[in-house]
Amino acid sequence: MNRIAGLYVGGITTLEPEGQSTGIFKRLAEAPLQLTREGFSGDTQADRRVHGGPEKAVHHYAAENYPLLAAAFPAAAGALCPGSLGENVSSSGWTEATVCIGDTFRLGLAVVQVSQPRSPCWKINHKFGEPGMSRFIAERGITGWYYRVIEEGRVAADDAFELLERPSPEVTLARLWQAGLAHRPAIDELAQLIAARGLNPGWVEKLAARRDWLVENAAASDTGASQE
């Protein structure tokens, strides 16, 4: 059984020198936190269109990813540590290659479910002064992931982090992310990903639109070929 290495929360601050609002700066929680369907007590997000809300209530990032980032961006290595990418939960032992969509975990006294990968944004580049960091994270698939909260409860560092249910064992976060990056993913692959139990409805809609576009273009190509 894994354990939570650290919990991180924070308010709205600014990114200098332009002064954009952000919630990426988190502090280590020194006491247990209450987890609700909107996230941890004491945690806020600046842009609720892309962060936070019931489908992205908790951001989890694997501690194993930080050495990869430090090796790729040595000038920022001293600042790359758990909590610095804006995650709420840090742990070792689970990564994008081993976590699946729909995985349900006991997180302290709460129960959470994996809903989607985290899409890295430009604020990561800005915070660390590294223009290519968010692209590197995306290309390597070391994105972290989001949970929805199934059962609210108290959570503390060193609490147990236990897998309870795995409804879609074939749909790892890594597989889903690679399909999202692919120029022309297989239609059958998209169909399997869309069917994954627990996938955020927004991702389902996006993947379905891409599948439909590929189907329509394949049909158009077949019609054009038959008329030649």
MIDOSE-1310 file (N, C-alpha, C; in nm, 2 decimals, decimal comma, always signed):
residues 228
mnri	+0,08/-0,12/+0,00/+0,00/+0,00/+0,00/+0,09/+0,13/+0,00; +0,06/+0,22/-0,09/+0,14/+0,34/-0,10/+0,08/+0,44/+0,01; +0,16/+0,54/+0,03/+0,12/+0,65/+0,12/+0,14/+0,78/+0,06; +0,06/+0,88/+0,10/+0,07/+1,02/+0,05/+0,20/+1,08/+0,11
agly	+0,28/+1,13/+0,02/+0,41/+1,19/+0,06/+0,39/+1,33/+0,10; +0,29/+1,41/+0,04/+0,27/+1,55/+0,08/+0,14/+1,60/+0,02; +0,08/+1,69/+0,09/-0,04/+1,76/+0,04/-0,01/+1,91/+0,02; -0,06/+1,97/-0,08/-0,02/+2,11/-0,11/-0,14/+2,19/-0,15
vggi	-0,16/+2,31/-0,10/-0,27/+2,39/-0,13/-0,22/+2,54/-0,14; -0,30/+2,62/-0,20/-0,26/+2,76/-0,20/-0,37/+2,85/-0,26; -0,35/+2,98/-0,24/-0,45/+3,08/-0,29/-0,41/+3,14/-0,42; -0,47/+3,24/-0,46/-0,44/+3,31/-0,59/-0,33/+3,41/-0,57
ttle	-0,23/+3,40/-0,65/-0,11/+3,49/-0,65/-0,09/+3,54/-0,79; +0,02/+3,61/-0,81/+0,05/+3,66/-0,95/+0,18/+3,61/-1,00; +0,19/+3,60/-1,13/+0,31/+3,57/-1,20/+0,37/+3,70/-1,25; +0,49/+3,73/-1,20/+0,56/+3,85/-1,24/+0,64/+3,82/-1,37
pegq	+0,67/+3,92/-1,45/+0,64/+4,06/-1,43/+0,51/+4,11/-1,48; +0,43/+4,03/-1,56/+0,31/+4,08/-1,61/+0,20/+4,08/-1,51; +0,21/+4,00/-1,41/+0,10/+4,00/-1,30/-0,02/+3,92/-1,33; -0,01/+3,81/-1,41/-0,12/+3,72/-1,43/-0,16/+3,65/-1,31
stgi	-0,29/+3,63/-1,29/-0,34/+3,55/-1,17/-0,31/+3,40/-1,19; -0,27/+3,34/-1,08/-0,24/+3,20/-1,09/-0,26/+3,13/-0,95; -0,29/+3,00/-0,96/-0,30/+2,92/-0,83/-0,19/+2,82/-0,83; -0,09/+2,83/-0,91/+0,02/+2,73/-0,93/+0,11/+2,73/-0,80
fkrl	+0,12/+2,83/-0,73/+0,20/+2,84/-0,61/+0,13/+2,77/-0,49; +0,18/+2,66/-0,45/+0,12/+2,58/-0,34/+0,22/+2,57/-0,22; +0,17/+2,56/-0,10/+0,25/+2,54/+0,02/+0,22/+2,40/+0,07; +0,31/+2,34/+0,14/+0,30/+2,21/+0,20/+0,20/+2,23/+0,32
aeap	+0,10/+2,14/+0,33/+0,00/+2,15/+0,44/+0,06/+2,08/+0,56; +0,06/+2,14/+0,67/+0,12/+2,09/+0,79/+0,02/+2,02/+0,88; -0,11/+2,03/+0,84/-0,22/+1,97/+0,92/-0,31/+1,90/+0,82; -0,39/+1,80/+0,87/-0,49/+1,73/+0,78/-0,58/+1,84/+0,72
lqlt	-0,63/+1,80/+0,60/-0,72/+1,89/+0,52/-0,85/+1,81/+0,49; -0,96/+1,89/+0,48/-1,09/+1,83/+0,44/-1,10/+1,84/+0,29; -1,13/+1,72/+0,23/-1,15/+1,71/+0,09/-1,30/+1,71/+0,06; -1,35/+1,80/-0,02/-1,49/+1,80/-0,06/-1,49/+1,78/-0,22
regf	-1,61/+1,78/-0,27/-1,62/+1,76/-0,41/-1,56/+1,87/-0,50; -1,54/+1,99/-0,43/-1,48/+2,10/-0,50/-1,32/+2,11/-0,48; -1,27/+2,02/-0,40/-1,13/+2,02/-0,37/-1,09/+2,03/-0,23; -0,96/+2,05/-0,20/-0,92/+2,06/-0,06/-0,95/+2,20/+0,00
sgdt	-0,98/+2,20/+0,13/-1,00/+2,33/+0,20/-0,87/+2,41/+0,19; -0,88/+2,53/+0,17/-0,76/+2,62/+0,16/-0,70/+2,63/+0,02; -0,76/+2,56/-0,08/-0,70/+2,56/-0,21/-0,80/+2,63/-0,31; -0,74/+2,72/-0,40/-0,82/+2,79/-0,50/-0,75/+2,78/-0,63
qadr	-0,83/+2,81/-0,74/-0,77/+2,81/-0,87/-0,81/+2,95/-0,94; -0,72/+3,00/-1,02/-0,74/+3,13/-1,08/-0,83/+3,12/-1,20; -0,81/+3,02/-1,29/-0,89/+3,00/-1,41/-0,97/+2,87/-1,40; -1,10/+2,89/-1,36/-1,18/+2,77/-1,34/-1,23/+2,71/-1,47
rvhg	-1,20/+2,77/-1,58/-1,23/+2,70/-1,71/-1,14/+2,58/-1,73; -1,02/+2,58/-1,68/-0,92/+2,48/-1,71/-0,87/+2,41/-1,58; -0,90/+2,46/-1,46/-0,85/+2,40/-1,34/-0,97/+2,40/-1,24; -0,97/+2,30/-1,15/-1,07/+2,30/-1,05/-1,21/+2,25/-1,10
gpek	-1,30/+2,25/-1,00/-1,43/+2,20/-1,03/-1,45/+2,06/-1,00; -1,57/+2,00/-1,00/-1,59/+1,86/-0,96/-1,51/+1,76/-1,04; -1,49/+1,78/-1,17/-1,41/+1,68/-1,25/-1,26/+1,70/-1,24; -1,22/+1,81/-1,18/-1,07/+1,83/-1,16/-1,05/+1,89/-1,02
avhh	-1,11/+1,82/-0,92/-1,10/+1,87/-0,79/-0,97/+1,85/-0,72; -0,89/+1,75/-0,76/-0,76/+1,72/-0,70/-0,66/+1,69/-0,81; -0,55/+1,76/-0,80/-0,44/+1,73/-0,90/-0,33/+1,65/-0,83; -0,30/+1,54/-0,89/-0,19/+1,45/-0,83/-0,08/+1,44/-0,93
yaae	+0,05/+1,45/-0,88/+0,16/+1,45/-0,96/+0,26/+1,35/-0,90; +0,32/+1,26/-0,99/+0,41/+1,16/-0,94/+0,55/+1,22/-0,91; +0,60/+1,19/-0,79/+0,73/+1,25/-0,75/+0,84/+1,20/-0,85; +0,82/+1,08/-0,91/+0,92/+1,02/-1,00/+0,95/+1,11/-1,12
nypl	+0,85/+1,20/-1,15/+0,87/+1,28/-1,27/+0,97/+1,40/-1,25; +0,99/+1,44/-1,13/+1,07/+1,56/-1,10/+1,22/+1,54/-1,15; +1,28/+1,42/-1,12/+1,42/+1,40/-1,17/+1,43/+1,41/-1,32; +1,33/+1,37/-1,39/+1,33/+1,38/-1,54/+1,33/+1,53/-1,58
laaa	+1,24/+1,61/-1,51/+1,24/+1,75/-1,54/+1,37/+1,82/-1,51; +1,43/+1,78/-1,39/+1,55/+1,85/-1,35/+1,66/+1,82/-1,44; +1,67/+1,70/-1,50/+1,77/+1,66/-1,59/+1,76/+1,74/-1,72; +1,63/+1,76/-1,77/+1,61/+1,83/-1,89/+1,62/+1,98/-1,88
fpaa	+1,60/+2,03/-1,75/+1,61/+2,18/-1,73/+1,69/+2,20/-1,61; +1,83/+2,19/-1,62/+1,91/+2,20/-1,51/+1,91/+2,33/-1,44; +1,89/+2,44/-1,52/+1,89/+2,57/-1,46/+1,77/+2,59/-1,36; +1,67/+2,51/-1,37/+1,55/+2,52/-1,29/+1,55/+2,40/-1,19
agal	+1,65/+2,32/-1,18/+1,65/+2,20/-1,10/+1,62/+2,23/-0,95; +1,68/+2,34/-0,90/+1,67/+2,37/-0,76/+1,52/+2,40/-0,72; +1,44/+2,44/-0,82/+1,30/+2,48/-0,79/+1,21/+2,37/-0,82; +1,25/+2,26/-0,88/+1,16/+2,15/-0,92/+1,16/+2,05/-0,81
cpgs	+1,05/+2,06/-0,73/+1,03/+1,97/-0,62/+0,88/+1,95/-0,60; +0,84/+1,85/-0,53/+0,70/+1,82/-0,51/+0,62/+1,95/-0,46; +0,51/+1,97/-0,53/+0,43/+2,09/-0,51/+0,45/+2,20/-0,60; +0,57/+2,20/-0,67/+0,60/+2,32/-0,75/+0,53/+2,33/-0,88
lgen	+0,47/+2,22/-0,93/+0,39/+2,22/-1,05/+0,24/+2,25/-1,02; +0,21/+2,28/-0,90/+0,08/+2,32/-0,86/-0,01/+2,20/-0,82; +0,05/+2,08/-0,80/-0,03/+1,96/-0,76/-0,07/+1,97/-0,62; -0,18/+1,90/-0,59/-0,23/+1,89/-0,45/-0,17/+1,77/-0,37
vsss	-0,15/+1,66/-0,45/-0,10/+1,54/-0,39/+0,03/+1,50/-0,45; +0,12/+1,46/-0,37/+0,25/+1,40/-0,42/+0,26/+1,26/-0,36; +0,31/+1,16/-0,45/+0,34/+1,03/-0,40/+0,44/+0,96/-0,49; +0,49/+0,85/-0,45/+0,57/+0,77/-0,53/+0,51/+0,63/-0,55
gwte	+0,54/+0,57/-0,66/+0,48/+0,43/-0,68/+0,37/+0,43/-0,78; +0,31/+0,54/-0,82/+0,21/+0,54/-0,92/+0,25/+0,65/-1,02; +0,25/+0,62/-1,15/+0,28/+0,71/-1,26/+0,17/+0,71/-1,37; +0,19/+0,79/-1,47/+0,10/+0,79/-1,58/+0,09/+0,65/-1,65
atvc	+0,20/+0,58/-1,64/+0,21/+0,45/-1,71/+0,13/+0,34/-1,63; +0,10/+0,36/-1,50/+0,04/+0,26/-1,42/-0,10/+0,30/-1,37; -0,14/+0,43/-1,38/-0,27/+0,48/-1,34/-0,36/+0,47/-1,46; -0,48/+0,43/-1,43/-0,58/+0,41/-1,54/-0,70/+0,51/-1,52
igdt	-0,76/+0,55/-1,63/-0,89/+0,62/-1,62/-0,99/+0,54/-1,54; -1,06/+0,60/-1,45/-1,16/+0,54/-1,37/-1,11/+0,47/-1,24; -0,97/+0,47/-1,23/-0,92/+0,41/-1,10/-0,98/+0,48/-0,98; -1,02/+0,40/-0,89/-1,08/+0,46/-0,76/-0,98/+0,43/-0,65
frlg	-0,94/+0,54/-0,58/-0,85/+0,52/-0,47/-0,91/+0,57/-0,34; -0,87/+0,51/-0,23/-0,89/+0,57/-0,10/-0,78/+0,66/-0,07; -0,81/+0,78/-0,04/-0,71/+0,89/-0,01/-0,74/+0,94/+0,13; -0,67/+0,88/+0,22/-0,70/+0,91/+0,36/-0,84/+0,86/+0,39
lavv	-0,93/+0,95/+0,44/-1,07/+0,91/+0,47/-1,16/+0,94/+0,35; -1,11/+0,99/+0,24/-1,19/+1,02/+0,12/-1,17/+0,91/+0,02; -1,26/+0,91/-0,08/-1,25/+0,82/-0,20/-1,25/+0,91/-0,32; -1,16/+0,89/-0,41/-1,15/+0,97/-0,53/-1,14/+0,88/-0,66
qvsq	-1,17/+0,94/-0,77/-1,16/+0,86/-0,90/-1,09/+0,94/-1,00; -1,00/+0,87/-1,08/-0,92/+0,94/-1,18/-1,01/+0,97/-1,30; -1,01/+1,10/-1,34/-1,10/+1,15/-1,44/-1,03/+1,18/-1,57; -0,91/+1,23/-1,57/-0,84/+1,27/-1,69/-0,69/+1,31/-1,66
prsp	-0,61/+1,32/-1,76/-0,47/+1,37/-1,74/-0,48/+1,52/-1,72; -0,37/+1,58/-1,66/-0,36/+1,72/-1,65/-0,29/+1,78/-1,78; -0,35/+1,88/-1,84/-0,29/+1,94/-1,96/-0,20/+2,05/-1,92; -0,07/+2,04/-1,94/+0,03/+2,14/-1,89/+0,00/+2,27/-1,97
cwki	+0,01/+2,39/-1,90/-0,01/+2,52/-1,97/+0,11/+2,61/-1,96; +0,10/+2,72/-2,02/+0,21/+2,82/-2,03/+0,26/+2,87/-1,90; +0,17/+2,86/-1,80/+0,21/+2,92/-1,67/+0,33/+2,84/-1,61; +0,34/+2,71/-1,64/+0,46/+2,64/-1,60/+0,59/+2,70/-1,66
nhkf	+0,59/+2,73/-1,78/+0,70/+2,79/-1,85/+0,74/+2,92/-1,78; +0,63/+3,00/-1,75/+0,65/+3,13/-1,69/+0,71/+3,12/-1,55; +0,65/+3,03/-1,47/+0,70/+3,02/-1,34/+0,85/+2,98/-1,33; +0,89/+2,89/-1,41/+1,03/+2,84/-1,40/+1,12/+2,91/-1,50
gepg	+1,07/+3,00/-1,58/+1,16/+3,07/-1,67/+1,22/+2,98/-1,78; +1,14/+2,88/-1,82/+1,18/+2,78/-1,91/+1,08/+2,76/-2,02; +1,10/+2,83/-2,14/+0,99/+2,83/-2,24/+0,95/+2,70/-2,29; +1,03/+2,60/-2,28/+0,99/+2,47/-2,34/+0,95/+2,36/-2,24
msrf	+0,93/+2,40/-2,11/+0,90/+2,30/-2,01/+0,76/+2,24/-2,03; +0,66/+2,32/-2,05/+0,52/+2,26/-2,07/+0,52/+2,17/-2,19; +0,59/+2,20/-2,30/+0,59/+2,12/-2,42/+0,66/+1,99/-2,39; +0,77/+1,99/-2,31/+0,85/+1,87/-2,27/+0,76/+1,78/-2,19
iaer	+0,68/+1,84/-2,09/+0,59/+1,76/-2,01/+0,49/+1,69/-2,10; +0,43/+1,76/-2,19/+0,33/+1,70/-2,28/+0,39/+1,59/-2,37; +0,51/+1,62/-2,43/+0,57/+1,52/-2,52/+0,61/+1,40/-2,44; +0,66/+1,41/-2,32/+0,70/+1,29/-2,24/+0,58/+1,23/-2,17
gitg	+0,46/+1,29/-2,17/+0,35/+1,24/-2,11/+0,35/+1,23/-1,95; +0,44/+1,32/-1,90/+0,45/+1,32/-1,75/+0,36/+1,44/-1,70; +0,24/+1,42/-1,72/+0,14/+1,53/-1,70/+0,08/+1,54/-1,56; +0,08/+1,43/-1,49/-0,01/+1,42/-1,37/-0,15/+1,40/-1,41
wyyr	-0,24/+1,39/-1,31/-0,38/+1,36/-1,34/-0,47/+1,42/-1,24; -0,60/+1,42/-1,27/-0,70/+1,48/-1,19/-0,80/+1,37/-1,13; -0,85/+1,40/-1,02/-0,96/+1,32/-0,95/-1,09/+1,40/-0,94; -1,20/+1,32/-0,95/-1,32/+1,37/-0,90/-1,34/+1,30/-0,76
viee	-1,41/+1,37/-0,67/-1,43/+1,32/-0,53/-1,56/+1,24/-0,52; -1,55/+1,11/-0,49/-1,66/+1,02/-0,47/-1,72/+1,03/-0,33; -1,63/+1,03/-0,23/-1,66/+1,04/-0,09/-1,58/+1,15/-0,03; -1,64/+1,25/+0,03/-1,56/+1,35/+0,10/-1,50/+1,29/+0,23
grva	-1,39/+1,36/+0,28/-1,33/+1,31/+0,40/-1,20/+1,38/+0,43; -1,14/+1,36/+0,55/-1,02/+1,42/+0,59/-0,90/+1,34/+0,53; -0,80/+1,42/+0,49/-0,68/+1,36/+0,43/-0,56/+1,43/+0,49; -0,46/+1,35/+0,52/-0,33/+1,40/+0,58/-0,21/+1,33/+0,51
adda	-0,10/+1,40/+0,51/+0,02/+1,34/+0,46/+0,05/+1,21/+0,54; +0,10/+1,11/+0,47/+0,13/+0,98/+0,53/+0,01/+0,89/+0,54; -0,11/+0,94/+0,51/-0,23/+0,86/+0,50/-0,21/+0,75/+0,39; -0,28/+0,64/+0,41/-0,28/+0,54/+0,31/-0,34/+0,59/+0,18
fell	-0,28/+0,54/+0,07/-0,32/+0,57/-0,07/-0,34/+0,43/-0,14; -0,47/+0,39/-0,15/-0,50/+0,25/-0,18/-0,59/+0,24/-0,30; -0,56/+0,16/-0,40/-0,64/+0,13/-0,51/-0,76/+0,04/-0,47; -0,88/+0,09/-0,49/-1,00/+0,02/-0,45/-1,07/-0,05/-0,57
erps	-1,07/+0,01/-0,69/-1,14/-0,04/-0,80/-1,07/+0,01/-0,93; -1,07/-0,08/-1,03/-1,01/-0,05/-1,16/-1,10/-0,10/-1,27; -1,20/-0,01/-1,31/-1,30/-0,05/-1,41/-1,24/-0,06/-1,56; -1,13/+0,02/-1,59/-1,08/+0,02/-1,72/-0,93/+0,00/-1,72
pevt	-0,89/-0,13/-1,69/-0,75/-0,16/-1,68/-0,67/-0,14/-1,80; -0,73/-0,14/-1,92/-0,66/-0,12/-2,04/-0,63/+0,02/-2,08; -0,70/+0,12/-2,01/-0,68/+0,26/-2,05/-0,60/+0,33/-1,95; -0,47/+0,32/-1,97/-0,38/+0,40/-1,88/-0,38/+0,54/-1,92
larl	-0,34/+0,63/-1,83/-0,32/+0,77/-1,87/-0,23/+0,79/-1,98; -0,12/+0,71/-1,98/-0,02/+0,72/-2,09/-0,08/+0,69/-2,23; -0,16/+0,58/-2,23/-0,23/+0,55/-2,36/-0,32/+0,65/-2,40; -0,40/+0,70/-2,31/-0,50/+0,81/-2,35/-0,43/+0,93/-2,40
wqag	-0,32/+0,97/-2,33/-0,25/+1,09/-2,37/-0,18/+1,08/-2,50; -0,12/+0,96/-2,53/-0,06/+0,94/-2,66/-0,16/+0,95/-2,78; -0,28/+0,89/-2,75/-0,39/+0,90/-2,85/-0,43/+1,04/-2,88; -0,43/+1,12/-2,77/-0,47/+1,26/-2,78/-0,36/+1,34/-2,86
lahr	-0,23/+1,30/-2,86/-0,13/+1,37/-2,93/-0,11/+1,32/-3,07; -0,16/+1,20/-3,10/-0,14/+1,14/-3,23/-0,21/+1,22/-3,34; -0,14/+1,23/-3,46/-0,20/+1,31/-3,57/-0,32/+1,24/-3,62; -0,32/+1,11/-3,64/-0,44/+1,04/-3,69/-0,45/+0,91/-3,61
paid	-0,50/+0,91/-3,49/-0,52/+0,79/-3,41/-0,61/+0,70/-3,48; -0,60/+0,57/-3,45/-0,69/+0,47/-3,51/-0,83/+0,49/-3,45; -0,93/+0,48/-3,54/-1,07/+0,50/-3,50/-1,11/+0,40/-3,39; -1,06/+0,27/-3,41/-1,09/+0,17/-3,30/-1,03/+0,21/-3,17
elaq	-0,91/+0,27/-3,17/-0,85/+0,31/-3,05/-0,93/+0,42/-2,98; -0,98/+0,51/-3,06/-1,06/+0,62/-3,00/-1,19/+0,57/-2,94; -1,25/+0,47/-3,01/-1,37/+0,41/-2,96/-1,35/+0,34/-2,83; -1,24/+0,27/-2,81/-1,21/+0,21/-2,68/-1,19/+0,31/-2,57
liaa	-1,12/+0,42/-2,60/-1,09/+0,52/-2,50/-1,22/+0,59/-2,46; -1,30/+0,62/-2,56/-1,43/+0,69/-2,53/-1,51/+0,60/-2,43; -1,50/+0,47/-2,44/-1,59/+0,38/-2,36/-1,53/+0,36/-2,22; -1,41/+0,42/-2,19/-1,35/+0,40/-2,06/-1,44/+0,45/-1,95
rgln	-1,48/+0,37/-1,85/-1,56/+0,42/-1,74/-1,48/+0,52/-1,66; -1,55/+0,63/-1,63/-1,49/+0,73/-1,55/-1,42/+0,85/-1,62; -1,41/+0,84/-1,75/-1,34/+0,94/-1,83/-1,43/+1,07/-1,82; -1,36/+1,18/-1,80/-1,43/+1,31/-1,80/-1,51/+1,33/-1,92
pgwv	-1,64/+1,37/-1,91/-1,73/+1,39/-2,02/-1,67/+1,49/-2,12; -1,59/+1,59/-2,08/-1,53/+1,68/-2,17/-1,43/+1,61/-2,27; -1,35/+1,51/-2,21/-1,26/+1,43/-2,29/-1,34/+1,34/-2,38; -1,45/+1,28/-2,33/-1,53/+1,19/-2,42/-1,58/+1,27/-2,54
ekla	-1,63/+1,39/-2,52/-1,68/+1,48/-2,63/-1,57/+1,51/-2,73; -1,45/+1,54/-2,68/-1,34/+1,58/-2,76/-1,30/+1,46/-2,85; -1,28/+1,34/-2,78/-1,24/+1,22/-2,86/-1,35/+1,18/-2,96; -1,47/+1,19/-2,92/-1,58/+1,15/-3,01/-1,58/+1,24/-3,13
arrd	-1,56/+1,37/-3,11/-1,56/+1,46/-3,23/-1,44/+1,43/-3,32; -1,33/+1,39/-3,26/-1,22/+1,35/-3,35/-1,25/+1,22/-3,42; -1,30/+1,12/-3,35/-1,34/+1,00/-3,42/-1,44/+1,02/-3,53; -1,54/+1,10/-3,51/-1,64/+1,13/-3,62/-1,57/+1,20/-3,74
wlve	-1,48/+1,29/-3,71/-1,41/+1,36/-3,82/-1,33/+1,26/-3,90; -1,26/+1,16/-3,83/-1,18/+1,06/-3,90/-1,27/+0,97/-3,98; -1,38/+0,93/-3,93/-1,48/+0,85/-4,00/-1,53/+0,92/-4,13; -1,57/+1,04/-4,11/-1,62/+1,12/-4,23/-1,51/+1,13/-4,33
naaa	-1,39/+1,16/-4,29/-1,28/+1,18/-4,39/-1,24/+1,05/-4,46; -1,25/+0,94/-4,38/-1,22/+0,80/-4,44/-1,33/+0,77/-4,54; -1,45/+0,80/-4,51/-1,56/+0,78/-4,61/-1,55/+0,86/-4,73; -1,51/+0,99/-4,71/-1,49/+1,08/-4,83/-1,38/+1,03/-4,92
sdtg	-1,27/+0,98/-4,85/-1,16/+0,93/-4,93/-1,20/+0,80/-5,01; -1,28/+0,71/-4,95/-1,32/+0,59/-5,02/-1,41/+0,63/-5,13; -1,50/+0,73/-5,12/-1,59/+0,77/-5,23/-1,51/+0,83/-5,34; -1,41/+0,91/-5,31/-1,32/+0,97/-5,41/-1,25/+0,87/-5,49
asqe	-1,20/+0,77/-5,41/-1,12/+0,66/-5,48/-1,21/+0,58/-5,57; -1,33/+0,55/-5,53/-1,42/+0,47/-5,61/-1,47/+0,54/-5,74; -1,46/+0,67/-5,74/-1,50/+0,75/-5,86/-1,39/+0,77/-5,96; -1,27/+0,74/-5,92/-1,15/+0,76/-6,01/-1,15/+0,65/-6,12
